[in-house]
Amino acid sequence: MSHQFIYTMHGLEKTIDHKKILKGINLSFYPGAKIGVLGPNGAGKSTVLRVMAGVDDKYEGHAEPADGITVGYVPQEPQLDNSMTVRENIRSGAVELVAMLKEFDEINAQLAEVVDPDDMEKLLTRMGEVQDKIEAAGGWEIDRFIEMAAQYMYLPPLDEGVEHLSGGEKRRVALCKVLLQKPDLLLMDEPTNHLDAESVAWLQQHIIDYEGTVVFITHDRYFLDQAAGWILEMDSGHGYPWKGNYSSWVEQKEKQLAQKEKTESALRRSLQRELRWAQMSSGDRRQRNKARVKRYEEILAKANADDETRPENTLVIPPGPELGQLVVEFENVSKSFGDKHLIKNLSFALPRGGIVGVIGPNGAGKSTLFRMIVGKEQPDEGVIKIGDTVELAYVDQTREHLEGDRQVWQEISDGVDEIKLGNK
C-alpha cells in the first residue's frame, strides 16, 4: 500500500536536563526520498533519528511512521551480538527471511523421505508458498549480498566472532545487517565514519539505488552531494527541509543569508538612526516622545534576539608541561587477539611537540595502539616507555569514560564549581 508520507512529525519537542533540544518540529517524509541531515553539534540531529527509530519515546508531540512501515536504524555506536559470528550477525537482520530459507531446506529434506501421496501433496503446496515468499523478498540473494558486502566493505572474516572487532569493523557489520533487512525507512547516524573511500563509494551507490526512504547524518560533504536529494537542516532545535543535494543547499542558503544580511543591515541603520535621535533629544522632548524611545528598545531587543549564533566565550587551551627527551617509545611491540595478529614488532619514538596522525584500515590496530599507550591494553611482547613528565589524555571512540547520569558541566569540571585553566 502506497503512502503520501512515510513518516510524520507534528509539534515534536524534546527536552533534556531542562534544555529544549527539539522545538515544535513539523515535518513529513516522502517515500523513496534520500535525506541528508546536517547542522552543528547539539542541534538535535541524532535525537531526531532516535525518535524516528523508536529508540527514544520520551518526547512531546506527534511522531510516527505510516501504517505497516518497517524501520531500520544504525546508531553511531552499534551493538552486535557477541555470541554470533560476523555472518550470523548480518543474517539476523533478515530473521523472517532466514527462517523461510530454513523451512524450505527442511521441506526439501522431508520430500526425500515421505511416501504417502497426500503428505507429498501438502509438502509441495507448502514449498510453493514458501518459495513465492522467498522470491518476492529476494531471499535467494542473501548469501550473495553478504559475500559482496564483505568484499566492498572490507568486513572481517565472516565466520569470525565479533567480540574483539574494532569500532570501525563493528560499524561495517551493523551497516550490512540493516541493509540486508531492507526496511522501508532506513536511518543511519554517521554511516561513513571509519569507512575508506572504496567502501564509502559502494555505500553511496547502494543508497542511491535503494528503493525505500533513507535519512542519514553525515559530515561528508561529497557523500551528501552525491547521495542526498533533500537536505534537512537542524538549527537551534528547529528543522528546515531543503530540496536538492548539498551543493544546491549551499546555493539556497547563501541567498537566504544574503537576504537576511540585507534585512539586518536595514535593522542596524534603523537602530543607529533611533540611537542618534535618543542621544540628541533634550529631556523634555524625550519625555514627550516615549514611544520613540520604546521603539529604539524594541529594535535593540530584536537585533539581539536575531543573533543566536554569536559566540559567548572564547576557550583558550594552555600548553601542557615541558616534555623531556622521552615522550612515547615502542620497542619491538607485538599484540594479538586470539589468532588475529594486529601489531608485530612495532618500534617508534614520538618527538616532542609532534602532531601525529594514525591511519589504516579497520582492524589494523589503531585503537589498540592508543589503548596500549594509555595502559588499557598490555603488549604480548616488547616494551612501551612513557616519559616521566608526560601527562596522557585519551578520548576513545565510544566515550566509555563518560558517566551517563552526570551533566555536561559535571563531566568537564569533574563536579567542582570552578576549574583552573592555565593560570586562571
Secondary structure, 3 states (H helix, E strand, C coil): CCCCCCEEEEEEEEEECCEEEEEEEEEEECCCCEEEEECCCCCCHHHHHHHHHCCCCCCEEEEEECCCCCEEEECCCCCCCCCCEHHHHHHHHHHHHHHHHHHHHHHHHHHCCCCCHHHHHHHHHHHHHHHHHHHHCCHHHHHHHHHHHHHHCCCCCCCCECCCCCHHHHHHHHHHHHHHHCCCEEEEECCCCCCCHHHHHHHHHHHHHCCCEEEEECCCHHHHHHHCCEEEEEECCEEEEEECCHHHHHHHHHHHHHHHHHHHHHHHHHHHHHHHHHHHCCHHHHHHCHHHHHHHHHHHHHHHHHCCCCCCCCCCCCCCCCCCCCCEEEEEEEEEECCEEEEEEEEEECCCCCCCCCCCCCCCCHHHHHHHHCCCCCCCEEEEEECCCCCCCCCCCCCCCCCCCCCHHHHHHCCCCCCCCCCC
